[in-house]
Amino acid sequence: MAVERGILPGGPDDPYPLPDVEVPIEDPAMDFSGGAEVSLDDEGGASVQALGDEEGVEVEAEVYEHTANLAEILDKKALTSVAAELLEDYKEDLLSRAPWEEV
């Protein structure tokens, strides 16, 4: 299906382009000088996250052996999150191959 160019409002051929809109920031403590990331949701809304200057941030991390047991290193919250995601993916895999296994 071909999409004609300029059929959406604000497109390059729109004789009535959408205006630029400035939205006042309700929380003056938020610093958007480093830019912002906008995430659209399924209901037509959006959330805005301020981006900071993360390039100059240094973090010290412990060095572990390549073969280290992650279950002994990660905290319980991280392990629970990984386990939940792994279990969900496993269940999805089982469901997706069920028709194949019936053959």
C-alpha positions as CSV (number, residue, x, y, z in Angstrom):
1,M,0.0,0.0,0.0
2,A,1.5,3.3,-1.1
3,V,1.3,6.3,1.2
4,E,0.9,9.6,-0.5
5,R,3.3,12.3,0.5
6,G,1.9,15.2,2.5
7,I,-1.4,13.7,3.5
8,L,-0.7,14.1,7.2
9,P,-1.1,17.5,8.9
10,G,2.2,19.3,9.2
11,G,3.7,17.4,6.3
12,P,6.1,19.0,3.8
13,D,3.2,19.8,1.4
14,D,0.7,20.9,4.0
15,P,-0.5,24.5,3.2
16,Y,-1.4,24.8,6.9
17,P,1.6,23.5,8.8
18,L,1.3,22.7,12.5
19,P,2.6,25.6,14.7
20,D,5.6,25.2,17.0
21,V,4.5,24.8,20.5
22,E,6.3,25.7,23.7
23,V,5.2,24.0,26.9
24,P,6.1,25.6,30.2
25,I,8.1,23.4,32.5
26,E,6.1,22.9,35.7
27,D,9.1,21.8,37.8
28,P,11.9,24.4,37.5
29,A,14.2,22.0,39.3
30,M,14.3,19.9,36.1
31,D,17.4,20.7,34.0
32,F,16.8,20.2,30.3
33,S,20.0,22.0,29.2
34,G,21.4,18.6,28.1
35,G,18.3,17.8,26.0
36,A,15.4,15.6,26.6
37,E,14.1,12.2,25.6
38,V,10.4,11.9,24.7
39,S,8.6,8.5,25.0
40,L,5.2,8.2,23.4
41,D,2.7,5.8,25.1
42,D,-0.1,3.8,23.5
43,E,-2.8,6.2,24.8
44,G,-1.5,9.2,22.9
45,G,0.4,10.7,25.9
46,A,4.1,11.2,26.3
47,S,6.7,11.2,29.1
48,V,9.7,13.5,29.0
49,Q,13.0,12.6,30.6
50,A,15.8,15.1,31.0
51,L,19.1,14.1,29.6
52,G,22.2,15.1,31.6
53,D,25.8,15.4,30.6
54,E,26.6,11.7,31.2
55,E,29.8,11.7,29.2
56,G,31.9,13.1,32.1
57,V,30.6,10.7,34.7
58,E,33.1,8.1,35.9
59,V,32.0,5.0,37.7
60,E,34.3,2.6,39.6
61,A,33.4,-1.0,39.1
62,E,34.8,-4.1,40.6
63,V,36.6,-6.5,38.3
64,Y,35.3,-10.0,38.2
65,E,36.6,-13.2,36.6
66,H,34.9,-14.0,33.3
67,T,33.7,-17.2,34.7
68,A,32.3,-15.6,37.9
69,N,28.9,-16.7,39.2
70,L,26.5,-13.8,38.7
71,A,24.1,-15.2,41.3
72,E,26.8,-14.5,43.9
73,I,27.5,-11.0,42.6
74,L,24.1,-9.4,41.7
75,D,21.7,-8.2,44.4
76,K,18.4,-10.0,45.0
77,K,16.3,-7.4,43.2
78,A,18.4,-7.7,40.0
79,L,18.4,-11.5,40.2
80,T,14.6,-11.5,40.7
81,S,14.2,-9.3,37.6
82,V,16.4,-11.4,35.5
83,A,14.6,-14.6,36.7
84,A,11.2,-13.2,36.0
85,E,12.2,-12.1,32.4
86,L,13.8,-15.5,31.7
87,L,10.8,-17.4,32.9
88,E,8.4,-15.3,30.8
89,D,10.6,-15.7,27.7
90,Y,10.7,-19.5,28.4
91,K,6.9,-19.7,28.6
92,E,6.5,-17.7,25.4
93,D,8.9,-20.0,23.6
94,L,7.0,-23.1,24.8
95,L,3.7,-21.5,23.5
96,S,5.2,-20.5,20.2
97,R,6.5,-24.0,19.4
98,A,3.4,-25.9,20.6
99,P,1.9,-26.2,17.1
100,W,5.2,-27.5,15.8
101,E,5.4,-30.1,18.5
102,E,1.9,-31.4,17.7
103,V,3.0,-32.3,14.1
